Amino acid sequence: MKAAWVLLATAAAIASQTTVDRWLAAGAVDLVLVVVVYNALASERVTGLLTGSFAGLVQDVLSGGVLGMAGLSKTVVGYLAGIVGTQFIVTHSASRFVVFFLATVLNAVIFMGLYELLGLRHFGAPFAAVAVQGVGNAVVGVLVFKVIELLPGAVERRRAARSRFRR
């Protein structure tokens, strides 16, 4: 059941990524990376690794770029975020913000570094763009955690309110 939710969240992130890019400045938020890091922090490193592999390869296929670049970068980020989630207490918004921000920076370093290393593409010095995307991913990631943490309590409160009215 958990695997189905991971696949559904990944598919939704991939599908909505193009919509978000139209509303915001292109590249301001990477929803796929947010899903990968969320799953890694909420579960463990293997879930992060598998989510990153799947999501990155699907992104590679849809982008028309070199197959495996986003897959490798998101796999490494998912695995390392899973390690951080199991080794450290990442329950406060500030610590989650830092993890999402650093995961975005690491993803960009690996992805762009591979392209530069192979001589396939030159990115220049995209420090500002990576920082903006890091902040965007961190804000969205923290909000996703907050919403998902509030949902079970909201459902419980709603059920309790319904049962009071039925008496």
NORFEN-V778259 format. One record per backbone hydrogen bond with DSSP energy under -1.0 kcal/mol. CO is the residue of the C=O (numbers start at 1). NH is the residue of the N-H. If there is no record, write none. Layout:
# NORFEN-V778259
CO	NH
CO	NH
This chain:
# NORFEN-V778259
1	5
2	6
3	7
4	8
5	9
6	10
7	11
8	12
9	13
10	14
11	15
12	16
13	17
16	20
17	21
18	22
19	23
20	24
25	28
30	34
31	35
32	36
33	37
34	38
35	39
36	40
37	41
38	42
39	43
44	48
45	49
46	50
47	51
48	52
49	53
50	54
51	55
52	56
53	57
54	58
55	59
56	60
57	61
58	62
59	63
60	64
66	69
68	72
69	73
70	74
71	75
72	76
73	77
74	78
75	79
76	80
77	81
78	82
79	83
80	84
81	85
82	86
83	87
84	88
92	96
93	97
94	98
95	99
96	100
97	101
98	102
99	103
100	104
101	105
102	106
103	107
104	108
105	109
106	110
107	111
108	112
109	113
110	114
111	115
112	116
113	117
114	118
115	120
126	130
127	131
128	132
129	133
130	134
131	135
132	136
133	137
134	138
135	139
136	140
137	141
138	142
139	143
140	144
141	145
142	146
143	147
144	148
145	149
146	150
147	151
150	154
151	155
152	156
153	157
154	158
155	159
156	160
157	161
158	162
159	163
160	164
161	165
162	166
